[in-house]
């Protein structure tokens, strides 16, 4: 379910955003939604950590490690400090 959000902006900025959005075949609402989603994505530590685990998992898999190897790999990395 969607909800509305009222935002006050300078009329000149609205015109510019509207023109740019139209040139991309988008509405102002689509542009604002994309910007807000990106804003949250860039600042949400949970999403960052999830992405980090995915990258770590992919790197381990590319080196031939499986789920059973993860505990030993973590222990090995921690003892190298």
C-alpha positions in Angstrom: 0.0 0.0 0.0 1.3 3.5 -0.9 1.0 6.7 1.1 1.2 10.3 0.1 3.9 12.7 1.2 3.6 16.5 0.8 6.9 18.3 0.1 7.3 22.0 -0.4 9.8 23.1 -3.0 10.7 26.2 -4.9 8.5 26.5 -8.1 11.6 26.9 -10.3 13.0 23.6 -8.9 9.7 21.9 -9.6 9.7 23.1 -13.2 13.2 21.8 -13.7 12.5 18.4 -12.1 9.3 18.1 -14.1 11.1 18.8 -17.4 13.9 16.4 -16.6 11.5 13.7 -15.5 9.5 14.1 -18.7 12.6 13.8 -20.8 13.3 10.5 -19.1 9.6 9.4 -19.5 9.0 9.5 -15.8 6.6 11.4 -13.5 7.9 13.6 -10.7 6.5 11.0 -8.3 8.7 8.3 -9.9 11.8 10.5 -9.6 11.1 11.3 -6.0 10.5 7.7 -5.1 13.7 6.7 -6.8 15.6 9.4 -4.9 14.1 8.4 -1.6 14.8 4.7 -2.1 18.4 5.5 -3.0 18.8 7.7 0.0 17.6 5.0 2.4 19.7 2.4 0.6 22.8 4.5 1.0 22.2 5.1 4.7 20.5 1.9 6.0 23.3 -0.1 7.8 21.2 -3.3 7.7 21.2 -3.2 3.9 24.9 -2.4 3.8 25.6 -5.4 6.1 23.4 -7.7 4.0 25.3 -6.5 0.8 28.6 -7.0 2.6 27.7 -10.6 3.5 26.7 -11.3 0.0 30.0 -10.0 -1.4 31.9 -12.0 1.2 29.9 -15.1 0.4 30.6 -14.7 -3.3 34.3 -14.2 -2.7 34.4 -17.3 -0.5 32.5 -19.4 -3.1 34.8 -18.1 -5.9 37.8 -19.5 -3.8 36.1 -22.9 -3.4 34.8 -22.5 0.1 31.4 -23.8 1.0 29.0 -23.3 3.9 30.8 -25.8 6.1 34.1 -23.9 5.6 32.8 -20.5 6.8 33.4 -21.1 10.5 37.0 -22.1 10.0 37.6 -19.2 7.6 36.2 -16.7 10.1 38.3 -18.1 12.9 41.4 -18.0 10.6 40.8 -14.4 9.7 40.3 -13.4 13.3 43.5 -15.0 14.5 45.5 -13.1 11.9 45.0 -9.8 13.6 
